[in-house]
Protein backbone atom coordinates (compact mmCIF):
# COMPACT_ATOMS: atom_id res chain seq x y z
CA UNK A 1 0.00 0.00 0.00
CA UNK A 2 1.42 3.36 -1.00
CA UNK A 3 1.31 6.61 0.92
CA UNK A 4 -1.09 8.00 -1.67
CA UNK A 5 -3.44 5.04 -1.13
CA UNK A 6 -3.38 5.65 2.61
CA UNK A 7 -4.07 9.36 2.27
CA UNK A 8 -6.88 8.82 -0.22
CA UNK A 9 -8.61 6.30 2.04
CA UNK A 10 -8.69 8.57 5.11
CA UNK A 11 -12.12 9.49 6.41
CA UNK A 12 -12.55 12.57 8.58
CA UNK A 13 -14.61 13.02 11.72
CA UNK A 14 -16.07 16.51 11.98
CA UNK A 15 -17.61 18.43 14.85
CA UNK A 16 -20.89 20.38 14.84
CA UNK A 17 -19.17 23.29 13.10
CA UNK A 18 -17.84 21.05 10.35
CA UNK A 19 -14.24 21.27 11.57
CA UNK A 20 -12.15 18.12 11.10
CA UNK A 21 -11.31 16.65 14.51
CA UNK A 22 -10.03 13.14 13.76
CA UNK A 23 -9.13 10.71 11.00
CA UNK A 24 -10.52 7.20 10.55
CA UNK A 25 -8.61 4.48 8.71
CA UNK A 26 -9.76 0.99 7.79
CA UNK A 27 -7.82 -1.72 9.62
CA UNK A 28 -6.13 -2.85 6.40
CA UNK A 29 -5.01 0.73 5.75
CA UNK A 30 -3.82 1.07 9.36
CA UNK A 31 -1.74 -2.09 9.02
CA UNK A 32 -0.30 -0.78 5.74
CA UNK A 33 0.66 2.46 7.48
CA UNK A 34 2.29 0.53 10.32
CA UNK A 35 4.30 -1.49 7.80
CA UNK A 36 5.46 1.67 6.02
CA UNK A 37 6.55 3.22 9.32
CA UNK A 38 8.44 0.05 10.30
CA UNK A 39 10.23 0.09 6.93
CA UNK A 40 11.17 3.73 7.45
CA UNK A 41 12.55 2.89 10.87
CA UNK A 42 14.60 0.03 9.41
CA UNK A 43 15.89 2.32 6.65
CA UNK A 44 16.87 4.90 9.26
CA UNK A 45 18.70 2.23 11.26
CA UNK A 46 20.53 1.03 8.17
CA UNK A 47 21.47 4.63 7.34
CA UNK A 48 22.92 5.10 10.82
CA UNK A 49 24.88 1.88 10.47
CA UNK A 50 26.25 2.95 7.11
CA UNK A 51 27.29 6.34 8.50
CA UNK A 52 28.91 4.71 11.53
CA UNK A 53 31.03 2.31 9.50
CA UNK A 54 31.77 4.60 6.55
CA UNK A 55 35.36 5.14 7.62
CA UNK A 56 35.81 1.74 9.26
CA UNK A 57 37.52 -1.27 7.84
CA UNK A 58 35.70 -2.68 4.82
CA UNK A 59 34.14 -6.10 5.24
CA UNK A 60 33.18 -8.48 2.47
CA UNK A 61 31.42 -11.81 2.18
CA UNK A 62 30.83 -13.74 5.39
CA UNK A 63 32.60 -11.11 7.52
CA UNK A 64 30.19 -8.43 6.28
CA UNK A 65 27.20 -10.67 6.99
CA UNK A 66 28.46 -11.37 10.51
CA UNK A 67 28.92 -7.66 11.25
CA UNK A 68 25.44 -6.86 9.93
CA UNK A 69 23.81 -9.68 11.94
CA UNK A 70 25.57 -8.43 15.09
CA UNK A 71 24.25 -4.94 14.38
CA UNK A 72 20.69 -6.22 13.96
CA UNK A 73 20.86 -8.13 17.24
CA UNK A 74 22.16 -5.02 19.01
CA UNK A 75 19.44 -2.87 17.45
CA UNK A 76 16.72 -5.31 18.52
CA UNK A 77 18.03 -5.32 22.10
CA UNK A 78 17.93 -1.52 22.28
RADACOR-V594019 format. One line per field, one symbol per residue. ss: DSSP state (H for helix, E for strand, - for the rest). psi: psi as a letter, one per 30 degrees, with the letter a starting at -180 (. if undefined). A space follows every 10 residues. Layout:
# RADACOR-V594019
ss = ???
psi = ???
This chain:
# RADACOR-V594019
ss = --HHHHHHH- EEEE-----E EEEE--HHHH HHHHHHHHHH HHHHHHHHHH HHH------- HHHHHHHHHH HHHHHHH-
psi = kleeeeeffk kkklafggkk flkkkleeee eeeeeeeeee eeeeeeeeee eegeflkkkl beeeeeeeee eeeeeef.
